[in-house]
Amino acid sequence: MGSIALPGTEGGVDVYPADSRPLDYPKYADRLKDFGTAIRAGETAMVTKIRVKSKHVEFQLDGGGYGHHGGRDPLAHPGEAGLVPPVWGPPQ
């Protein structure tokens, strides 16, 4: 479960755990403003790919990133795209 919202861009969020400020908040806020939210804070997301590079590690969540444009996939999240009506109680 994520504790911060993740922007809908392949740039994602840069985290530097060894730094005194592990997250560049102005850059993070700009990405959220420019690209919107792909995964909300507190929402569960599946790690669908991990890429280990020479100087960093990239995580792909819910099939996004790496050339995936337009935010969340409506087929993976049909309720958000208006494809499935919300369910507010037991079926009648």
Biotite code that builds the C-alpha atoms (Angstrom):
import biotite.structure as struc

atoms = struc.array([
    struc.Atom([0.000, 0.000, 0.000], chain_id="A", res_id=1, res_name="MET", atom_name="CA", element="C"),
    struc.Atom([1.383, 3.378, -0.966], chain_id="A", res_id=2, res_name="GLY", atom_name="CA", element="C"),
    struc.Atom([1.673, 6.163, 1.578], chain_id="A", res_id=3, res_name="SER", atom_name="CA", element="C"),
    struc.Atom([1.892, 8.925, -1.065], chain_id="A", res_id=4, res_name="ILE", atom_name="CA", element="C"),
    struc.Atom([0.041, 9.489, -4.322], chain_id="A", res_id=5, res_name="ALA", atom_name="CA", element="C"),
    struc.Atom([1.974, 8.556, -7.454], chain_id="A", res_id=6, res_name="LEU", atom_name="CA", element="C"),
    struc.Atom([1.895, 10.828, -10.510], chain_id="A", res_id=7, res_name="PRO", atom_name="CA", element="C"),
    struc.Atom([0.730, 9.509, -13.872], chain_id="A", res_id=8, res_name="GLY", atom_name="CA", element="C"),
    struc.Atom([4.067, 9.891, -15.640], chain_id="A", res_id=9, res_name="THR", atom_name="CA", element="C"),
    struc.Atom([6.892, 7.546, -16.487], chain_id="A", res_id=10, res_name="GLU", atom_name="CA", element="C"),
    struc.Atom([9.057, 9.887, -14.370], chain_id="A", res_id=11, res_name="GLY", atom_name="CA", element="C"),
    struc.Atom([7.208, 8.612, -11.308], chain_id="A", res_id=12, res_name="GLY", atom_name="CA", element="C"),
    struc.Atom([8.737, 9.570, -7.974], chain_id="A", res_id=13, res_name="VAL", atom_name="CA", element="C"),
    struc.Atom([12.467, 9.802, -7.381], chain_id="A", res_id=14, res_name="ASP", atom_name="CA", element="C"),
    struc.Atom([13.446, 8.533, -3.915], chain_id="A", res_id=15, res_name="VAL", atom_name="CA", element="C"),
    struc.Atom([16.930, 8.955, -2.449], chain_id="A", res_id=16, res_name="TYR", atom_name="CA", element="C"),
    struc.Atom([16.854, 6.983, 0.838], chain_id="A", res_id=17, res_name="PRO", atom_name="CA", element="C"),
    struc.Atom([20.417, 7.938, 1.857], chain_id="A", res_id=18, res_name="ALA", atom_name="CA", element="C"),
    struc.Atom([19.790, 11.703, 1.559], chain_id="A", res_id=19, res_name="ASP", atom_name="CA", element="C"),
    struc.Atom([18.607, 13.942, 4.384], chain_id="A", res_id=20, res_name="SER", atom_name="CA", element="C"),
    struc.Atom([15.636, 14.842, 2.116], chain_id="A", res_id=21, res_name="ARG", atom_name="CA", element="C"),
    struc.Atom([14.802, 11.515, 0.426], chain_id="A", res_id=22, res_name="PRO", atom_name="CA", element="C"),
    struc.Atom([12.047, 13.097, -1.693], chain_id="A", res_id=23, res_name="LEU", atom_name="CA", element="C"),
    struc.Atom([12.249, 16.316, -3.726], chain_id="A", res_id=24, res_name="ASP", atom_name="CA", element="C"),
    struc.Atom([8.800, 17.622, -2.750], chain_id="A", res_id=25, res_name="TYR", atom_name="CA", element="C"),
    struc.Atom([8.641, 20.552, -5.226], chain_id="A", res_id=26, res_name="PRO", atom_name="CA", element="C"),
    struc.Atom([9.480, 18.192, -8.140], chain_id="A", res_id=27, res_name="LYS", atom_name="CA", element="C"),
    struc.Atom([6.970, 15.622, -6.810], chain_id="A", res_id=28, res_name="TYR", atom_name="CA", element="C"),
    struc.Atom([4.229, 18.290, -6.528], chain_id="A", res_id=29, res_name="ALA", atom_name="CA", element="C"),
    struc.Atom([4.944, 19.537, -10.061], chain_id="A", res_id=30, res_name="ASP", atom_name="CA", element="C"),
    struc.Atom([4.583, 16.003, -11.476], chain_id="A", res_id=31, res_name="ARG", atom_name="CA", element="C"),
    struc.Atom([1.255, 15.516, -9.681], chain_id="A", res_id=32, res_name="LEU", atom_name="CA", element="C"),
    struc.Atom([0.027, 18.885, -10.973], chain_id="A", res_id=33, res_name="LYS", atom_name="CA", element="C"),
    struc.Atom([1.238, 18.297, -14.543], chain_id="A", res_id=34, res_name="ASP", atom_name="CA", element="C"),
    struc.Atom([0.266, 14.626, -14.962], chain_id="A", res_id=35, res_name="PHE", atom_name="CA", element="C"),
    struc.Atom([-2.418, 13.940, -12.370], chain_id="A", res_id=36, res_name="GLY", atom_name="CA", element="C"),
    struc.Atom([-2.582, 11.049, -9.936], chain_id="A", res_id=37, res_name="THR", atom_name="CA", element="C"),
    struc.Atom([-2.149, 7.513, -11.250], chain_id="A", res_id=38, res_name="ALA", atom_name="CA", element="C"),
    struc.Atom([-2.273, 5.725, -7.885], chain_id="A", res_id=39, res_name="ILE", atom_name="CA", element="C"),
    struc.Atom([-3.814, 7.424, -4.864], chain_id="A", res_id=40, res_name="ARG", atom_name="CA", element="C"),
    struc.Atom([-2.244, 7.415, -1.397], chain_id="A", res_id=41, res_name="ALA", atom_name="CA", element="C"),
    struc.Atom([-3.395, 4.359, 0.545], chain_id="A", res_id=42, res_name="GLY", atom_name="CA", element="C"),
    struc.Atom([-4.390, 2.458, -2.600], chain_id="A", res_id=43, res_name="GLU", atom_name="CA", element="C"),
    struc.Atom([-2.955, -1.014, -3.145], chain_id="A", res_id=44, res_name="THR", atom_name="CA", element="C"),
    struc.Atom([-0.949, -1.495, -6.342], chain_id="A", res_id=45, res_name="ALA", atom_name="CA", element="C"),
    struc.Atom([0.669, -4.590, -7.824], chain_id="A", res_id=46, res_name="MET", atom_name="CA", element="C"),
    struc.Atom([4.338, -4.508, -8.784], chain_id="A", res_id=47, res_name="VAL", atom_name="CA", element="C"),
    struc.Atom([4.222, -5.695, -12.399], chain_id="A", res_id=48, res_name="THR", atom_name="CA", element="C"),
    struc.Atom([7.874, -5.199, -13.358], chain_id="A", res_id=49, res_name="LYS", atom_name="CA", element="C"),
    struc.Atom([11.208, -4.355, -11.742], chain_id="A", res_id=50, res_name="ILE", atom_name="CA", element="C"),
    struc.Atom([14.181, -3.031, -13.693], chain_id="A", res_id=51, res_name="ARG", atom_name="CA", element="C"),
    struc.Atom([17.584, -2.941, -12.023], chain_id="A", res_id=52, res_name="VAL", atom_name="CA", element="C"),
    struc.Atom([19.900, -0.455, -13.675], chain_id="A", res_id=53, res_name="LYS", atom_name="CA", element="C"),
    struc.Atom([23.466, 0.574, -12.873], chain_id="A", res_id=54, res_name="SER", atom_name="CA", element="C"),
    struc.Atom([22.512, 3.546, -10.675], chain_id="A", res_id=55, res_name="LYS", atom_name="CA", element="C"),
    struc.Atom([18.850, 3.018, -9.812], chain_id="A", res_id=56, res_name="HIS", atom_name="CA", element="C"),
    struc.Atom([15.930, 0.588, -9.611], chain_id="A", res_id=57, res_name="VAL", atom_name="CA", element="C"),
    struc.Atom([12.624, 1.185, -11.426], chain_id="A", res_id=58, res_name="GLU", atom_name="CA", element="C"),
    struc.Atom([9.320, -0.300, -10.279], chain_id="A", res_id=59, res_name="PHE", atom_name="CA", element="C"),
    struc.Atom([6.356, -0.580, -12.619], chain_id="A", res_id=60, res_name="GLN", atom_name="CA", element="C"),
    struc.Atom([3.027, -0.575, -10.758], chain_id="A", res_id=61, res_name="LEU", atom_name="CA", element="C"),
    struc.Atom([-0.335, -1.821, -12.052], chain_id="A", res_id=62, res_name="ASP", atom_name="CA", element="C"),
    struc.Atom([1.091, -2.243, -15.562], chain_id="A", res_id=63, res_name="GLY", atom_name="CA", element="C"),
    struc.Atom([1.796, 1.499, -15.898], chain_id="A", res_id=64, res_name="GLY", atom_name="CA", element="C"),
    struc.Atom([4.955, 3.410, -16.744], chain_id="A", res_id=65, res_name="GLY", atom_name="CA", element="C"),
    struc.Atom([7.431, 2.526, -19.520], chain_id="A", res_id=66, res_name="TYR", atom_name="CA", element="C"),
    struc.Atom([5.493, 4.081, -22.378], chain_id="A", res_id=67, res_name="GLY", atom_name="CA", element="C"),
    struc.Atom([2.073, 3.672, -20.776], chain_id="A", res_id=68, res_name="HIS", atom_name="CA", element="C"),
    struc.Atom([0.346, 6.997, -21.475], chain_id="A", res_id=69, res_name="HIS", atom_name="CA", element="C"),
    struc.Atom([-2.874, 8.507, -20.266], chain_id="A", res_id=70, res_name="GLY", atom_name="CA", element="C"),
    struc.Atom([-2.808, 7.412, -16.636], chain_id="A", res_id=71, res_name="GLY", atom_name="CA", element="C"),
    struc.Atom([-4.614, 4.324, -15.413], chain_id="A", res_id=72, res_name="ARG", atom_name="CA", element="C"),
    struc.Atom([-5.788, 1.622, -17.793], chain_id="A", res_id=73, res_name="ASP", atom_name="CA", element="C"),
    struc.Atom([-9.611, 1.716, -17.907], chain_id="A", res_id=74, res_name="PRO", atom_name="CA", element="C"),
    struc.Atom([-9.745, -2.038, -18.471], chain_id="A", res_id=75, res_name="LEU", atom_name="CA", element="C"),
    struc.Atom([-7.679, -2.676, -15.344], chain_id="A", res_id=76, res_name="ALA", atom_name="CA", element="C"),
    struc.Atom([-9.755, -0.137, -13.356], chain_id="A", res_id=77, res_name="HIS", atom_name="CA", element="C"),
    struc.Atom([-13.190, -0.170, -15.043], chain_id="A", res_id=78, res_name="PRO", atom_name="CA", element="C"),
    struc.Atom([-15.044, 1.604, -12.237], chain_id="A", res_id=79, res_name="GLY", atom_name="CA", element="C"),
    struc.Atom([-12.877, 4.696, -12.619], chain_id="A", res_id=80, res_name="GLU", atom_name="CA", element="C"),
    struc.Atom([-13.547, 4.882, -16.362], chain_id="A", res_id=81, res_name="ALA", atom_name="CA", element="C"),
    struc.Atom([-17.317, 4.708, -15.853], chain_id="A", res_id=82, res_name="GLY", atom_name="CA", element="C"),
    struc.Atom([-17.467, 1.255, -17.453], chain_id="A", res_id=83, res_name="LEU", atom_name="CA", element="C"),
    struc.Atom([-18.941, -0.388, -14.374], chain_id="A", res_id=84, res_name="VAL", atom_name="CA", element="C"),
    struc.Atom([-21.570, 1.315, -12.242], chain_id="A", res_id=85, res_name="PRO", atom_name="CA", element="C"),
    struc.Atom([-20.674, 1.646, -8.551], chain_id="A", res_id=86, res_name="PRO", atom_name="CA", element="C"),
    struc.Atom([-22.238, -0.882, -6.202], chain_id="A", res_id=87, res_name="VAL", atom_name="CA", element="C"),
    struc.Atom([-23.712, 0.696, -3.072], chain_id="A", res_id=88, res_name="TRP", atom_name="CA", element="C"),
    struc.Atom([-25.344, -2.288, -1.453], chain_id="A", res_id=89, res_name="GLY", atom_name="CA", element="C"),
    struc.Atom([-26.421, -5.887, -1.987], chain_id="A", res_id=90, res_name="PRO", atom_name="CA", element="C"),
    struc.Atom([-27.936, -6.707, -5.383], chain_id="A", res_id=91, res_name="PRO", atom_name="CA", element="C"),
    struc.Atom([-31.717, -6.580, -5.471], chain_id="A", res_id=92, res_name="GLN", atom_name="CA", element="C"),
])
